[in-house]
């Protein structure tokens, strides 16, 4: 090619690679060293958000333990999480802080089938808690050995890939996270063998014999034996994908396999078949090279293995640690863009910081949407301070300098304040839907354990009671509420006899499945303005709702009728809007509230079912001596 044409081609490639993006995966892996404290999480996410990163893959299964509290792990081995994190939930901390910044979160199961490391809380056998409790799960090679060198004098122990209980344990770990956390994706790692010499345990040998009529061959690289094990991993990956999607279809399933042909030849990891079979939404192959030229060679080898439509699901992993010059990291991004790939994921956060300024200047100048998502899937969270111009307050809430407070300032109501004293925040709501209410607690002693936060929702005023005695300064998610588009208010009210602090409050868009919630009709009068009904939480399968009757006279009997059928029947001068299947209640507390929770089973047969609730209380000022609330309603999704 003539020199001039080569130059023109190079210019054209540069223009294509640097063209403005509207959608792109800009992901980063965050390992356990990014989770040591809440402060570390915040520092990490601040740097990534400033560089317009839109995805973090955060470690949650590492060294034989979950980093978050897990009932599945507890049932398997008697321990609920990595001992280094007891008393914390780093995954929830990360989800809250990432979503405040508009960043998506994938829960990254880093260790996959690798269940223990003798260098980390190895237990009495050196293989970690799960395999100590379940020794029949230990994988073995063709010599009977179970130890895989860590390269530094220690060893890893893997679980049997073919063992049904091992497979179910890993699926259950993932589904538990999907059910408990408002995450955006699940990333399973090490869906591979440690080497082709593994698979000689009794469970795998028996399964192979049933399938083929033969015992595993002595040749660990027998083509039929390799193919069978790789196919069984394909089947596991499909089962894993199906289980996650059955629990919540909007959760993305990804993986970060090694590159071909070594992925298959060495680890029996045929990830192109995972893509072709539909068990991946995106894949992040580890194209870990230190120069742009070698990266392009390896990347094109991978893409040539895939049908053209499947390439739209490939966001390559880029090695961004010591040894990879920044200019080469930039060249790798350019190569991905020139091939119209959906984006890139960088290994890893602690090594990427030096490259972020150059990436931001050259490629990530502005935020972009994440592919495969509707617009504003994770918009920036909104927050308001007590001294914001839109915030109002009564005189009893005094300005106060509080250690740990957001911005260093807050407003404090002392125990002699009246229940009517309050600080009222006004927050914008960009679209109707489910939102999480966040409250900043500075970690001060002596505050209220039930500070009322009254939120104007589409299904009544929710009285959210917040324990302000947290020992650390942090944002906390205290409620999930269905809000109408426009604005909402959050009123922090005083509690006579207790000190109540009003600091910052915020909203982040929730992506839990839920039906819309609404108020139906009007209620009848009463002493305090008439009984009021509210519904909040999430009405998705596996979720729960708080049904709350407020403005009752303290101590008065109050009931809540709950039903699956609506009606319109005159009653006590008002209208009954629900045919009750269940009636619950009690005496109104000192704040005039009676409430109950409804747990929604994860039963697909309930999809689309309506749920209605309405309250009734004895009240001398109401017609016929009672006050009937308006109703609230939703549908199960």
N, C-alpha and C positions, 0 to 999 in steps of 0.2 A: 504494500500500500504506500503510495507517495507520502512524503513527509507532511505536505500541506493537508492531505485528507486525514492523516492520523491526527493532526492537531485539531482539525474541525470535529472529528469523532470524539476526541477527548473533551472538547468544550461542550459538545452536545450531551455527553454522559454526565458532566458536572452539572449542567442546567437541569437535567432530569432528576438527578440525585438530590439537588438542593431546592427543588420546587416546593412550594408551600403545601403542607400536608393538612388534610382535614380530619383524617383518621390514621392512627398509628399505635401499635403496641410499643410502649416505652417502659419496659419492665426491668426490675432489679430484684435479684435474690437478696433477702436479708436473713443471715444465718443467726445462730444462737448468740453470737457476740454482739448482735444488735439489739438484744432483748434483756440485757442484764438489769436495767432499771427503767422505770417510766421516763426518767429524764433522758436516758440514752435513746429510747424510742422516739421521743419528741425531737431530739437533735437530728436523728437520722431522717425523719420524715420532713422536717423543715428544710434540710438540704435538698432532698429529692423533689419536694414540691416546688422549691425555687427554680429547679432545673426543668420543670414541666414534665416530670416523670408521672405516668398515670397508672402504673401497676407495681405492686410489691408482692413478691412470693415469699411469705414469711414462714420460717421453720416452725413446725409443730410436732414432729415425730423424729426424735434424734437420740442416738446412743442407747436405744432400748427403752426409752420413756417418751410419753407425751410431755410437752412443755406446758400445756394447759391441763386443768383438772379433767379427768376422764373416768366415767363409770365403767366404760368398756375395759380400760386398762386395770382398774381396780378389781373387776370380776376375774380377770385373767391371772393376776399375780398378787393381789392384795395391796398394791401401791397405786395411788391415783395420779401421780405425776412425778416428773423429775424432781428429786429432793432439793435441787438448787433454786426452784421456783415456788416452793410451798408457801402458801399465803398470798400468792398472786395469781392472776390469770393473764399472762403476757399476750395471749392471742386476742382476748377481748380488749385489752389496752390498745393493742395495735389496730384493731378494727375501728375503734372509736376515733383514734387520732388520725388514721389514714382517711377515713370517710369525712372527717371535718375538713380535710384538705382536698377533697374531691378525687382521691386516689383509690383505685380498686385493690382488693386484697384476695390473693389466692392462698389458701392454707396448704403449705408445702410439706408433704410427708417425705422428708429427705431420706430416711433410712430404708423405706420400703420393706423388702424381705430381710434386711439385715437387722437382727433383733438385739444384738448386744456387742459391747466393746469392753474388753477387760480393763481398760484404763478409766472407766467411768462407772462408779457404783455397781461393780460387777456381781456383787453377792457372793455367796460361799462357793459357787462353782466357777466363777469367772465369766459366765455367759449372760449375765443380766437377769432381771427379775422374771420376765415372761418365760424364758426358756428354763430357768431354774424351777419354776412352778410347773412347766410342761415339757419335760425332757424328751418326750416322744416327738416333739416338733423340731428337734435339732437336725439340720441338714448335714449330710456326709458325702465325702468324695469316694472315688473308687478304691481308696486304701482304707476307708473307715474313718479318716480324719475329719474333724469338724471345725478346725481352726483355719482362718484365713488371715494371712499376715496383714498388719496395718502399715508395714514398711518401716516401722520404728521400734521393732522388738516386741510389740504387743500383737493382739489378734482380735478379729471380729468373729462373731458366730452368726450364721445365717439360719433362717427357718426353712422348713421344707416347702418348696414352691407348690408341690402337688398335694400337700396335706389339706383336706377340706376344712379343718378347724383353723388352720393358719390363714387360709384365704378368707374365711368368714370373719376372723378377727380383724384383718386389715380392712375389709369392707365395712364392718361395724364401726371401726375407728373413724372412717371417713363420713359415714352417714350420721354418726353422733355429732360431728362438727357441723355438717350441713343443717342438722335439726336445731342446734343451739346458737349458732353464730350467723349474723347477717353478712356472710362472706359472698364474694363474687365468683370464686372458683376453687376447685380442689386440684392440686397438682401431686400426682403420685410419682415417686422417684424410685430408682433401683428396682424396677419391674424387670429384673434380669437375674441370671445366675452369676455367682462370683467367677465361675469358669466352667468350661465344658466338662471338667472332671467331677462336677457335683450332679447329684441325682441318683446316688447309689444307696439311699436309705430304704428301709423295708416298704414304706408307704409308696414311694415312687416306683420301686421295682414291681410291686404288686399291681399298680395301676397300668404300667407298661405291659405287663404280662397279660392282663385282662384285655387290653386293647390290641395286642399283636400276637399273643400266644407264645411270646419269647421273653426271657429275662433280659435286662439291659446288657448290651455287649461289653466285652472288656475294652474294646476300642472306644475311648471317650468321644472321639470325633467321627464315629460312624454316621454317615449322612442321614440314615433313617432315624437313628437315635437323637441326633441333633434336631431334625425336623419335628419329631414328636414333642420334644420338650419345648421348642419354640412355639409350636401350635397350642400347647397347653397354656403358655403365657398369653397368647392371643386370646384364648377363651377366658382367662382370668381378667384380662383388661376389659373385655366386653362385659363380663359380669359386674365388674367394678363400676364401669360407666353406667350400666343400666340401673344399678342400685342407687347411685347418686342422683340420676335424673328422675327416678321414681319418687325420690323424696322431695326434690325441688328442681324443676326442669330448667330454671334460669341459671343454675349454678354451672359454670363452665368446667369442663374436665380437660386437663392438660397433662403433659409429661415432658420430661427433659432427658431423652435417651442419648446414648453415645452415638457416634457417627458410624455409618456403614462404610465398608463391609465388616469392620471390627465388631460392631454392635451385635451382628448375628454370629460371626465366626468365633468370637471370644466369649460373648455373654448370652447367646441364644435369644437376642432381643431384636425381633423382626418388626421394628416400629413402622416401616412403610405399610405393612399389613394392618397395623392398628388403624392407621389413617384410612386405608382403603375399605376396611370393614366398618368404619363409622364409630369407633370407640374413643375418638379424640375430637375435641372442638378446635383446639390449637395444639401445636407441638413445637417445642423449643430445643431442637437438636443441639448438642454441645459442640459447636464448630469452634473449638477452642484452639486458635492458632495465634502466633505472636506477630505475624506480618500480614499485610493486606493481600499480598500475592498468594500466600499459602491458604489464607482464609477463602479467597475466591475459588481456588482449585478445589478445596474440600466442599465448599458450599455447592458448587455446580455438580459435583459428584452426587450429592444428596438429592438435589432437585431433579437430576436426570433419572432417578429411580421412581419418580412420582408422575402420575398422570397430571397434565397441566392444571385441571381444576383443583387438585389437591394442594398445589403450591400456595394457594391463597390461605392455607392454614399453617404455614411454616413461618415462625418468627424465630430466627436462629439465636442460639446462645453465643454471646460475644465474650471472650476472655478479656476482662478489664482490670487486671491485677498487675502487680509488679512483673516486669518483663515484656509487657505489651505497650509500646510507645503510644502516646496520645494520638499522634498523627495516624497511626495504624488503626486505632479504635475508630477514628473519624472515617478512614477509608473503608472499614467494614460496614459502617452505617450507610455510606454512599453505595456500596455494592448491594446491600439489601434493597435500598430504594430503587436502584437501577433495574433490579429484577422484579419490581412491583410486589415485593413481599410485604406482609401486613405490619412488620415491625421487627423488634429486636428485644432480647432480654440479656441483661449484663450480669456476669459473674465477677464480683458481687459487690454489695454496697460499700464495704470497708475499703475495697480497692478502687472504687469508681470515683471517689471524691475529687481526686486530682484531675480527672477527665471532664468533670461536670461543666466547668466554665467554658471549655472549648466546644463541648456538645451543645450547650445552650446558645452560644454565639453563632455556631454554624448550622445547626440542624433543629434544635428544640427551642426556637425563639418564642413560641407562643404555645399555650395549651391546645391539645387536640382531643377529639373524642376517641374512645376505645372502639376498635372494630367489633362487629357483630352485636352492637348494643344500640338501643334507641337513644336519641339525643337526650342529654342531661341525665343519663343513668345515675351518675354520681356527681351531682353538682356540688360546688363548694358549700360547706356548711355556713350558716349565718349565726351570729352571736351579738348580743347586746350587753353593755355594761350598765351598772347602776347609775353611772353619771353620763350616759348617752343622752343627747338632747331630746330624744323621743321617750325617755323613761320618766315617769312621774312618781311621786312619793308623798306620803304624809309626814308631818313634822316629827313624829315619834321615831322614825327611822333616821338615825343620826349618822352623818358621815364619819367614817372611822378608817384609820390606817391599820390594816391587818396584815401581819406577816403571812406570806404565801398567797394573799388574795390576787386575783387576776387584775393586773395593772397596779397592784399595791394598795388599792382602795376598795371599800365596800360600804354598805349602810347597815347599821346595827340597831335592832329594836330590843330594848332592855326589858326585863320581866314585867315592868309596870305598864307596858304598852297595851292598848286595847286590841281586841280581836279584829276590829275594823281598820286598824292601821296597816298600811301595805305599801309595797313598791310594785309598780306596774310597768312591765316591759312590753314593747310592741315590736313584733318580728315579722318580716315579710315571708310569705308562703308563695313560692313561684308556681306551684301547681297543686291541684287537689290530689290528695293521696295520703299515704302513711308516712309519718315523720317521727323521728326519735327526739325526745326532749332531753337535752343535756344540761346539767347544772354543774357549775364549778364550785367545789368545796375547798376552802383553803387549809383544812386540817387543823382548825382551832378547837381547843377543848371547851367544854361548858356550854355548847350550843344545843339547840332543840333536837330531839330525836324524831320529831314529827312536824317539821316545818311545812305548813300548807303552801303548795304551789298550785294555783287555780288556773287552768288552761281552757281558753275558749275553743272548743272543738266543734266539728260538724254534728256531733251526737251528744251535745250537752256540755256543761262546764265540768271538767274533770278535776277533782281535788286530789292531787298527787302529794303524798306526804313523804318528805325527804329527811332522812337521818343525816344531820349535818355534823356528826361527831367523827367523821372520817379522820384518820390519823395522818394522811398525806394530802398534799394539795394536788387536785386532779379534776379533770372532767369526768363526770359519771353519767351514764345513760340511766334515767330514772323512769321513763315511760315511753310507750309507743302509742301514737294517737292519729286518728284520721282527721285531717285538717282541710278546710275549704281554701281555695286559691284566694289570694289577696293579702290579708294580714291576720295574725292572731295575737292574743295578749296572754302574758303569764304574770299573774299577781302573786307575789310572795307576801304572805300575811303574818302578822305578829301572833304569838301564842302567849296569853297572859300567864305569868309565872315562869316563862322560859325566855332565853335570849335567842333571837332569830337573826340570821345574817342574810342579807341580799347582796349577792356578788354577780357574776356573769351567768347568763343563761344562753342556750343555743338550740338550733334545730339542724338535724341532718336528715336527708331523704332516706327512708327505709325501703328496702326491697324485699321484705318478707311478703309472701302471698297473703292477701286479705281482701275481703269484700269491702265496698264502700259502707260507711256508717252514717246514719242520719237520724234526726229527731222527727217524730210523726205527731202532728196535732198539737194541742195545747192542754195544759193541766187545769186544775181547779185552784181557787185561792187557798191561802193558809196564813198562819201567824207570821211566818217569815217570808211571805211572798208566794207560798205554794211549794209543794214538794217538787224537786227537780231531779230528773234522771239523766245519767251519763253512761256512755259505753266507751271503753278504750282498751287498747291491746291490739291483737291481730286475729282476725277471723279466718285464718288459713288453717288447713288441716294440720294438726299437731300443735297449733297455737293455743293461746288462752285469752280470755276477755275479762276485764274487770267491769262489773255492773254495779253502779253506785247511785244510791238515792241520797240526796242532800237537801238542806233547808227544812229538815224535820225539827220539831221541838225536842230538845235534849231529853232523853229518857222515854220518849213515846214509842210504843210498838209500831214497827214499820216493816212492811213486807215487799218483796220483789217477785213479781210473777214472770216466769220465763217460758216461752213457748215457741213452737216451730210454725205456728199458723197465726196470721193476722186476722183481725175482725174490726167491725165498727158497731159497738153496742153502747147505747146510753147507760151511764152508771154514775150515781152520786152527783148528778148535775154536770158531769163531764162525759168522756167517751172512753170505753175500754177498747184498746187497739190490739190486744194480744189474748189469745186463748191459752191460758197457762197450762203447761204440762208439769211444771214444778213451781212451788211457791216456797221461797226462803225468806228469812228475816230475823229480826231481833229488836232490841231496844236501841234507839238512836244514841250515838255517843255524844260527848260534850260538844263536838262540833256539828251535831245534827246530822250525822252520816251513818248509814247502814250500807254495807257493800258485801259483795260475794264474787268469787272467781268461777268462771266456767272454762274447764279444760276441754278442748276440742280433740276428739280422737283422730288419729291419722287413718281415716277410713275413706277411701275414694268414693264409696257409695253416698257420702254426705255432700259431695260437691254440688253447689247450687242451692242447697237447702237454706231457707230463710230462718233467721233467729230474731225473736222479738222479746222485749222486756219492758215492764212498766211497774212503777212503785205506788204504794198506798200507805198512808200513815194516819194515825189518830191525831186530830187537830181540831180544837174547839172552834177555831176561826173559819174552818172550812164548811162547805155545805154538808149537812147530815153528820157533822162532827168528824169528817175525814178530809184529807187532801189527796187528790189523785194526780200523779205526774203525767206529763206527756210520755209517749213511748219512744223507745230507741230501737233501731233495726239494722240488720246487716244480712249478708248472704255468705255462706261458707265457701271458700275458694281453695 
